[in-house]
Amino acid sequence: MFACAARVPELVYLGTPLAADEDLAAIALASARGRHESQADDPPTPSLLPLDGRGFLGTPALELLADGAAMAIDPVLRDTRAEPDAITFALADERAGIAINLRWRAVSPGVLVIETSLRNMGDAPVTIARLASLALPLPDWATYITRYAGRWSAEMRSETGVIGRGAWLNESRGGRTGFGGGNWLLAHEAETGVTRGQIIGLHLGWSGDHYSIVEGDADAQRRIQMGCRLDIGEIVLEPGTRFDAPPVHLGVSGEGRNGLRNAMTDHVRRHVLPDRADWPARRVHLNSWEALSFDMDEAKLKRLADDAAAIGIERFVVDDGWFGGRRDDRTSLGDWTISPDLFPAGLDPLIAHVEALGMDFGLWVEPEMVSPDSDLYRVHPDWCIHAPGAERPTQRGQLVLDLTRSEVSDHIFAALDALLSNHRIAYLKWDHNRDLFPRAMKGHAQVLAVYALIDRLRAAHPAVEIESCASGGGRIDYAMLSGCHRVWASDNNDAIERLRINAGWGQFLPLEVIGNHVGPSPNPVTGRRLSMDFRAKVAMFGHMGVEADPAAMSADERETLAAHIALYKEWRDVLHSGSCHWFDLGGDSLFGQIAIAADGGRALAIAARTDFADDFNAPRIRLPGLDADARYAVRLIEPWPDKARRYLPNGTRWRNGIAFGGAYLANDGLALPLTHPETAWLIGIERL
Ligand code: GLA
């Protein structure tokens, strides 16, 4: 709810829906604060566009330069356009020659999309130093912030704290979304938990550099701003032109993190993912990377495909190493031709083999990159983003192609288009394995060029699914997801780490897009050994896959893995369609979630313990999200975890199913043996 009486619009109410007959004017009245001694005579309000120059002392949402000097900007609300599900505020500063549009759209229950644009109405160029996509005055109850920070193989670590005085700033400079950073935020009450409490979720739908500012002032006003981060001089608005800031997706719930999660994931399914309603079931992948790495050729891949098919795999993905002279990660990016020494008859015999085994075929690419040691670079050394005359520092031995140049984009499009036109390829894993430096003032334009390239490719090959990967989860955001079907959540397939990482992504993403693979043991990233039972159960709660060589597993492990792949196929419509709720188990070594089908008829839960419990009796597993008045048959789905099964009394009853009321399951719950590290149970629930 907004107030429009002041110079700029103000936010009066943001929270759970109000009663239809609520008196909005009364709420505005109750929210108004009086002026105190140490303020401007016209004191700052909870403005949607806080700016410098009228006594607001925080970070301004808009900063412009003209002729290299800061411009004074003082816009006024000129027009408010209300539509059934949207409101647009048109502000203008005629003296400065700028117009700003703030558009708030209610897109699905509990979710708004906020879009901001700036037009240069004057007759001289204007440089944008900063334009917040959203400047959000927080409701008084939102005194806590949960933010994310990650790194390679440890994405989306969260941290919660009080929003005190002063500002917390997160700025990214790597030219990509990053491993979990300031583009995801939660603002909430102190008491907000998994199932209770008010909470706001914010996400900037942008795949490049971004910033977010969380600040509080001496008047206990708290604010969040989010936007794309621009290098000074990068965006110069010529007279008559417009700049569109990337959208912010804002979710709000009065039912804690689960409520927010389901509002956001519902929105992603309805409005972000491409044609989500038409998606076929999410096929089980086998990806060659942790099975073969660069040690591949046609015969080895055919053997791997045979072993994959035998355990129930449905999509066979050839990862890095199939093209040009790419026998290690120092070379050949940009040479998107099939290596004749690995595939003497091309890719088709392998694809035919894979298809004959009942699987479809996927391929890894890293289209935005070029290796200095590549045919492409030898012919076009100027095609990478670089500072003229300066050195070209690499990361993973590679440079970034300048896709803002049409000849470069056209070349890469032609290479990918040829691959997809000439071979039966169902899926691309689209990787991006380095930060963008130097940015050479192209950080923003490069992101738009990547979107254009993906759009062009999808238009030419609409049936091809794309996964967004960037050394794992380095480029996961709603903007990428509007052109992709899956994200690679992390290079870390260690199931214990994945429980943590997926808890971060799962706050904002539905399970069906979270690529979640069974890795080898010992795990190549952490060195940890985990039982196949644990690895496979954890991998089911996402878009399941295998990133290991079945030939390197014992017969028992293969059997266990195949059994879980079969279970995933049986339950994926439940996992990928309805709602998903975490359990409130306290501590950080017990994880659990329940996925409930959209019609409420079936549900699948996992309860997992990562380390050795202090108490023999683990907390009961209380199952949120079910219908309190319904009755359910609950069974523990086999195979059961080896270490824990001997502590389970009444095994036959659990195997066959026991009936409970939904209220009992939510309030009291199940006493399961969860004492030992690396044990997990699957709980199958059917409405009676
Ligand atoms: C990145 C990806 C991995 C794998 C390798 C291949 O690190 O995240 O999954 O594809 O590249 O080089």
Residues whose N, C-alpha, C, O or C-beta is under 5 A from the ligand:
A	BS01	GLA	W289 D319 D320 C469 A470 S471 G472 D491
